[in-house]
């Protein structure tokens, strides 16, 4: 058996201290990388899944339906709210305030007592007038008791009339009626349904006829008086629609009606006045309609022309991409842009005209077009329509 030559010894590798330190630092990183790979061995792990899920998130948007209706072209102006009735109540007789039955801001009904004067002087005046009338009637009976056999019928009738006058009965009856009227006036009542704006008296105060007592304002029947430039006046007609927007009236504009176009034109402002009614029986509460109060200023849009039977979308739905107007239509959870040919607009609605090539309108009645959250969307982006407010 032949002896094999001995194996040569492996050469010894000497590491420099700097290289050794680098190697020791790399070992934990390699272990962490191997552990992460073992925990998620599949390609495109959790990060990839999250990215995939994020790409399919539905964005919340709001929309409104496409509708068919009249496009009302309007004139913009500003008006001041006024009440149809403001009563400045005054004391009608002298007296002392016995009771104040309401406070400023109180809602009152027609005929409801507001202030009562001390009734005792008025009761005494009525009793005194009744006594004077009884005395006058006794004098009348005494005057008529004389013999009148020798008098003709005409003479007897004249004698009776003279007796009634001389007895003082007519004057006594008038004084009694006045005393009773003063007693009625001692209780001051509301002339109509409304709200007490102010009270000028307090219990125990002495008042005289003609003194200011209280102010009652009708908050149900309100109107606005607005100025319209003279070149726009021919387009404003009685019975036309009006939209009212005010800080206290909420986000939705109120509907009103043009009730009068006043004849005089201001020569300085070169504008006429238009009256708009925004309230009526059963349409407003005791404290005003939707926050409107007399003295407020409000923005108005007055009907100037009406284009009937138009396909309308909200003006906020129309945007531009590459210089072309379009709307986003929500279909099957996707926002699909549709190019349109917009017509006239009144700021709230925009008319959609037929396409010049096909002659068709690209949106249909009832389609939901996006009105907010759509400015940065792309075509066919996933969306979730959170609200579709009803159109008037």
C-alpha positions as CSV (number, residue, x, y, z in Angstrom):
1,X,0.0,0.0,0.0
2,X,1.5,3.2,-1.1
3,X,1.6,6.0,1.3
4,X,-0.2,9.1,0.2
5,X,1.6,12.3,0.4
6,X,0.5,14.5,3.3
7,X,-2.2,17.2,2.5
8,X,-0.8,20.7,2.4
9,X,-2.0,22.9,5.2
10,X,-4.6,25.6,4.4
11,X,-3.1,29.0,4.2
12,X,-3.8,31.2,7.1
13,X,-5.7,34.4,6.4
14,X,-4.9,37.3,8.5
15,X,-7.6,40.1,8.8
16,X,-6.6,43.6,9.4
17,X,-8.4,45.2,12.5
18,X,-10.4,47.6,10.3
19,X,-11.8,44.8,8.0
20,X,-12.7,42.7,11.1
21,X,-14.7,45.6,12.5
22,X,-16.6,46.0,9.2
23,X,-17.5,42.3,9.1
24,X,-18.8,42.3,12.7
25,X,-21.1,45.3,11.8
26,X,-22.5,43.5,8.7
27,X,-23.5,40.3,10.4
28,X,-26.6,41.6,12.4
29,X,-27.9,43.3,9.2
30,X,-27.7,40.1,7.3
31,X,-29.5,38.2,10.0
32,X,-32.3,40.8,10.1
33,X,-32.7,40.6,6.4
34,X,-32.9,36.9,6.5
35,X,-35.5,37.0,9.3
36,X,-37.7,39.4,7.3
37,X,-37.4,37.2,4.3
38,X,-38.4,34.2,6.4
39,X,-41.4,36.0,7.8
40,X,-42.7,37.1,4.4
41,X,-41.1,34.8,1.8
42,X,-43.7,35.7,-0.9
43,X,-42.7,38.4,-3.4
44,X,-44.6,41.7,-3.0
45,X,-45.3,41.3,0.7
46,X,-47.2,43.5,3.1
47,X,-46.0,46.7,1.6
48,X,-47.1,45.6,-1.9
49,X,-50.5,44.6,-0.6
50,X,-51.0,47.9,1.2
51,X,-50.0,49.8,-1.9
52,X,-52.4,47.7,-3.9
53,X,-55.3,48.4,-1.5
54,X,-54.5,52.1,-1.5
55,X,-54.9,52.2,-5.2
56,X,-58.5,51.0,-5.0
57,X,-59.8,53.4,-2.3
58,X,-63.1,55.1,-3.1
59,X,-62.9,58.8,-2.6
60,X,-65.9,60.5,-0.9
61,X,-67.6,63.0,-3.2
62,X,-71.0,64.7,-3.4
63,X,-73.3,64.9,-6.3
64,X,-76.6,66.1,-7.7
65,X,-79.0,64.8,-10.3
66,X,-79.3,66.1,-13.8
67,X,-82.7,67.5,-14.3
68,X,-85.1,69.1,-16.8
69,X,-86.6,72.4,-15.9
70,X,-86.7,76.1,-16.5
71,X,-83.4,78.0,-16.4
72,X,-84.1,81.3,-14.7
73,X,-81.7,84.1,-15.6
74,X,-81.3,86.6,-12.9
75,X,-80.2,90.1,-11.9
76,X,-78.0,90.3,-8.8
77,X,-78.7,93.0,-6.3
78,X,-78.9,93.8,-2.5
79,X,-82.0,94.5,-0.4
80,X,-83.0,95.2,3.1
81,X,-85.4,93.1,5.1
82,X,-88.5,94.9,6.4
83,X,-91.6,93.7,8.2
84,X,-95.1,94.2,6.8
85,X,-96.3,95.6,10.1
86,X,-94.4,97.4,12.9
87,X,-96.7,98.9,15.6
88,X,-95.5,101.7,17.8
89,X,-98.0,101.4,20.7
90,X,-98.7,104.5,22.7
91,X,-100.7,105.1,25.9
92,X,-104.2,106.4,25.0
93,X,-105.2,107.6,28.5
94,X,-103.6,108.9,31.7
95,X,-102.9,106.4,34.5
96,X,-100.4,104.4,36.5
97,X,-98.9,101.1,35.2
98,X,-100.2,98.3,37.4
99,X,-98.8,95.3,35.5
100,X,-96.3,94.6,32.7
101,X,-97.3,91.2,31.4
102,X,-94.6,90.6,28.7
103,X,-90.9,91.1,28.2
104,X,-88.8,92.2,25.2
105,X,-88.5,89.3,22.8
106,X,-91.8,87.7,23.8
107,X,-94.0,86.2,21.2
108,X,-97.5,87.5,21.4
109,X,-100.9,86.8,19.8
110,X,-103.4,89.3,18.5
111,X,-105.5,90.7,21.4
112,X,-103.0,89.4,24.1
113,X,-102.7,91.9,27.0
114,X,-99.3,93.5,27.2
115,X,-99.6,96.2,29.9
116,X,-102.4,97.0,32.4
117,X,-103.0,100.3,34.1
118,X,-104.4,100.6,37.6
119,X,-108.1,99.9,37.0
120,X,-109.6,101.7,40.1
121,X,-109.7,105.2,38.7
122,X,-111.4,103.9,35.5
123,X,-113.9,101.9,37.5
124,X,-114.8,105.0,39.5
125,X,-115.2,107.0,36.4
126,X,-117.6,104.5,35.0
127,X,-119.7,104.4,38.2
128,X,-119.8,108.2,38.3
129,X,-121.0,108.3,34.7
130,X,-123.6,105.7,35.4
131,X,-124.9,107.7,38.3
132,X,-125.1,110.9,36.3
133,X,-127.0,109.0,33.6
134,X,-129.5,107.7,36.2
135,X,-130.1,111.3,37.5
136,X,-130.6,112.6,34.0
137,X,-133.2,109.9,33.3
138,X,-135.1,110.9,36.5
139,X,-135.2,114.5,35.4
140,X,-136.5,113.4,32.1
141,X,-139.4,111.5,33.7
142,X,-140.3,114.5,35.8
143,X,-140.3,116.8,32.7
144,X,-142.6,114.4,30.9
145,X,-145.1,114.1,33.7
146,X,-146.8,117.4,33.0
147,X,-150.3,117.4,31.4
148,X,-150.1,117.4,27.6
149,X,-153.8,116.8,26.8
150,X,-154.2,120.2,25.0
151,X,-151.1,119.6,22.8
152,X,-151.3,118.2,19.3
153,X,-149.3,115.1,18.4
154,X,-146.6,117.2,16.7
155,X,-146.4,119.6,19.6
156,X,-146.2,116.6,22.1
157,X,-143.3,115.0,20.1
158,X,-141.4,118.3,20.0
159,X,-142.0,118.7,23.8
160,X,-140.6,115.3,24.4
161,X,-137.5,116.0,22.4
162,X,-136.9,119.2,24.3
163,X,-137.4,117.4,27.6
164,X,-134.8,114.8,26.7
165,X,-132.3,117.4,25.7
166,X,-132.9,119.6,28.8
167,X,-132.7,116.6,31.1
168,X,-129.0,115.9,30.1
169,X,-129.6,112.3,29.2
170,X,-127.7,112.4,25.8
171,X,-124.7,114.1,27.4
172,X,-124.7,111.6,30.3
173,X,-124.8,108.7,27.8
174,X,-121.8,110.1,26.0
175,X,-119.8,110.5,29.2
176,X,-120.6,106.9,30.2
177,X,-119.5,105.6,26.9
178,X,-116.2,107.6,27.1
179,X,-115.6,106.3,30.6
180,X,-116.1,102.7,29.5
181,X,-113.7,103.2,26.5
182,X,-111.0,104.6,28.8
183,X,-111.4,101.5,31.0
184,X,-110.9,99.3,28.0
185,X,-107.9,101.3,27.0
186,X,-106.4,100.8,30.4
187,X,-105.4,97.3,29.1
188,X,-103.0,97.6,26.2
189,X,-103.2,94.6,23.8
190,X,-101.2,93.3,20.9
191,X,-102.6,94.5,17.6
192,X,-101.5,91.4,15.7
193,X,-99.3,88.3,16.1
194,X,-95.7,89.2,16.5
195,X,-92.7,89.7,18.8
196,X,-92.2,92.5,21.3
197,X,-89.2,94.5,20.3
198,X,-89.1,96.9,23.2
199,X,-91.0,98.1,26.3
200,X,-90.8,101.7,27.4
201,X,-92.6,101.5,30.8
202,X,-92.3,99.6,34.1
203,X,-94.8,98.7,36.8
204,X,-95.6,101.7,39.0
205,X,-94.7,104.4,36.5
206,X,-97.1,107.2,35.7
207,X,-98.0,107.5,32.1
208,X,-99.9,110.0,30.0
209,X,-101.8,109.9,26.8
210,X,-99.5,109.8,23.8
211,X,-96.5,108.3,25.6
212,X,-94.5,105.5,24.0
213,X,-95.4,102.1,25.4
214,X,-94.1,99.2,23.4
215,X,-93.1,98.1,19.9
216,X,-94.6,94.9,18.3
217,X,-93.1,93.5,15.1
218,X,-94.8,91.1,12.7
219,X,-92.1,88.5,12.0
220,X,-94.2,86.3,9.8
221,X,-94.8,88.6,6.8
222,X,-91.5,89.9,5.7
223,X,-90.4,91.8,2.5
224,X,-87.2,93.0,1.0
225,X,-86.7,96.4,-0.7
226,X,-83.9,96.3,-3.3
227,X,-82.5,98.7,-5.8
228,X,-82.3,97.7,-9.4
229,X,-80.4,99.7,-12.0
230,X,-82.6,101.5,-14.5
231,X,-81.3,99.5,-17.5
232,X,-82.3,96.3,-15.7
233,X,-85.8,97.4,-14.6
234,X,-87.6,96.5,-17.9
235,X,-86.6,92.8,-17.3
236,X,-88.0,92.6,-13.7
237,X,-91.7,91.7,-13.6
238,X,-94.2,91.4,-10.8
239,X,-94.7,87.7,-10.0
240,X,-91.2,86.8,-10.9
241,X,-89.1,84.5,-8.7
242,X,-86.4,85.8,-6.3
243,X,-83.6,84.0,-4.5
244,X,-82.6,85.4,-1.1
245,X,-79.3,84.7,0.6
246,X,-78.4,86.2,4.0
247,X,-75.8,85.3,6.7
248,X,-78.6,84.4,9.1
249,X,-80.7,82.5,6.6
250,X,-78.4,79.4,6.4
251,X,-76.6,77.9,3.4
252,X,-79.7,77.3,1.2
253,X,-81.1,80.4,-0.5
254,X,-84.8,81.3,0.3
255,X,-87.4,81.6,-2.4
256,X,-89.3,84.8,-2.7
257,X,-91.7,86.5,-5.1
258,X,-91.5,89.9,-6.7
259,X,-94.6,91.7,-5.5
260,X,-94.1,95.3,-6.7
261,X,-91.9,97.4,-9.0
262,X,-92.2,100.9,-7.6
263,X,-92.6,103.8,-10.0
264,X,-90.0,106.3,-8.9
265,X,-86.4,106.1,-10.0
266,X,-83.6,107.6,-7.9
267,X,-82.0,110.2,-10.2
268,X,-78.7,110.0,-8.3
269,X,-78.3,106.3,-8.1
270,X,-80.1,105.8,-11.4
271,X,-82.0,102.9,-9.9
272,X,-85.5,101.9,-9.1
273,X,-86.9,99.9,-6.2
274,X,-88.3,96.4,-6.2
275,X,-90.3,94.8,-3.4
276,X,-89.8,91.0,-2.8
277,X,-92.0,89.0,-0.5
278,X,-90.4,86.2,1.4
279,X,-93.1,85.2,3.9
280,X,-96.8,84.4,4.2
281,X,-99.3,82.7,6.4
282,X,-97.9,79.4,7.5
283,X,-94.5,79.8,5.9
284,X,-92.6,81.5,8.7
285,X,-92.2,81.2,12.5
286,X,-92.7,83.9,15.1
287,X,-89.1,84.8,15.1
288,X,-88.7,85.3,11.4
289,X,-88.3,83.1,8.4
290,X,-85.1,81.0,8.5
291,X,-83.2,83.6,10.5
292,X,-84.3,86.7,8.5
293,X,-85.0,89.7,10.7
294,X,-86.1,93.3,9.8
295,X,-83.1,95.5,9.2
296,X,-80.9,92.8,7.8
297,X,-79.3,93.1,4.4
298,X,-79.5,90.2,2.0
299,X,-78.2,89.3,-1.5
300,X,-81.0,88.8,-4.1
301,X,-81.2,87.2,-7.5
302,X,-84.3,88.5,-9.3
303,X,-85.8,86.7,-12.2
304,X,-85.1,88.5,-15.5
305,X,-85.9,85.8,-18.1
306,X,-87.1,82.2,-18.0
307,X,-85.8,79.6,-20.5
308,X,-88.3,76.6,-20.3
309,X,-87.6,72.9,-20.6
310,X,-83.8,72.9,-20.5
311,X,-81.4,70.1,-19.4
312,X,-79.7,71.5,-16.3
313,X,-76.7,70.6,-14.2
314,X,-75.4,72.4,-11.1
315,X,-72.9,75.1,-12.1
316,X,-70.4,73.7,-9.6
317,X,-70.3,70.4,-11.5
318,X,-68.8,72.0,-14.7
319,X,-65.0,72.1,-14.8
320,X,-62.4,72.3,-17.5
321,X,-59.7,69.9,-18.6
322,X,-57.3,70.9,-21.4
323,X,-59.6,73.8,-22.2
324,X,-62.7,71.7,-22.7
325,X,-65.7,71.8,-20.3
326,X,-66.8,68.5,-18.8
327,X,-68.7,67.0,-15.9
328,X,-68.0,63.9,-13.9
329,X,-70.8,61.4,-13.9
330,X,-70.9,58.7,-11.1
331,X,-71.6,55.3,-12.7
332,X,-71.1,52.0,-10.9
333,X,-68.8,53.5,-8.3
334,X,-66.6,55.2,-10.9
335,X,-66.3,58.9,-11.9
336,X,-66.4,59.1,-15.6
337,X,-65.8,62.4,-17.2
338,X,-68.2,63.5,-20.0
339,X,-67.5,66.4,-22.2
340,X,-70.4,68.8,-22.6
341,X,-71.4,71.9,-24.4
342,X,-72.5,74.4,-21.7
343,X,-75.1,77.0,-22.5
344,X,-76.3,79.9,-20.3
345,X,-75.9,79.9,-16.5
346,X,-77.5,81.8,-13.7
347,X,-74.7,80.9,-11.1
348,X,-76.7,78.0,-9.7
349,X,-77.6,76.0,-12.8
350,X,-76.0,75.6,-16.2
351,X,-77.8,74.5,-19.3
352,X,-76.3,71.6,-21.3
353,X,-76.7,72.0,-25.1
354,X,-76.7,69.2,-27.7
355,X,-73.3,68.2,-29.1
356,X,-72.6,69.9,-32.4
357,X,-71.5,66.7,-34.1
358,X,-74.0,64.1,-32.9
359,X,-76.9,66.5,-32.0
360,X,-77.4,64.6,-28.7
361,X,-77.0,65.7,-25.1
362,X,-74.3,63.5,-23.5
363,X,-75.9,63.4,-20.0
364,X,-79.3,62.1,-19.2
365,X,-82.0,63.2,-16.8
366,X,-81.4,61.5,-13.4
367,X,-77.6,61.0,-13.9
368,X,-75.6,61.9,-10.8
369,X,-73.0,64.6,-11.6
370,X,-70.3,65.4,-9.0
371,X,-70.4,68.8,-7.4
372,X,-67.6,68.6,-4.9
373,X,-64.5,66.5,-4.4
374,X,-64.1,66.1,-8.1
375,X,-61.6,68.8,-9.1
376,X,-58.5,66.5,-9.0
377,X,-60.2,63.3,-10.1
378,X,-59.1,61.3,-13.1
379,X,-61.3,59.5,-15.5
380,X,-62.8,56.2,-14.1
381,X,-61.5,57.0,-10.6
382,X,-63.3,55.0,-7.8
383,X,-65.6,57.2,-5.9
384,X,-68.2,57.0,-3.2
385,X,-71.1,59.5,-3.5
386,X,-72.0,60.5,0.1
387,X,-75.0,62.7,-0.6
388,X,-77.2,63.6,-3.5
389,X,-79.2,66.7,-2.3
390,X,-82.7,67.0,-3.9
391,X,-83.1,69.7,-6.5
392,X,-86.0,72.2,-6.2
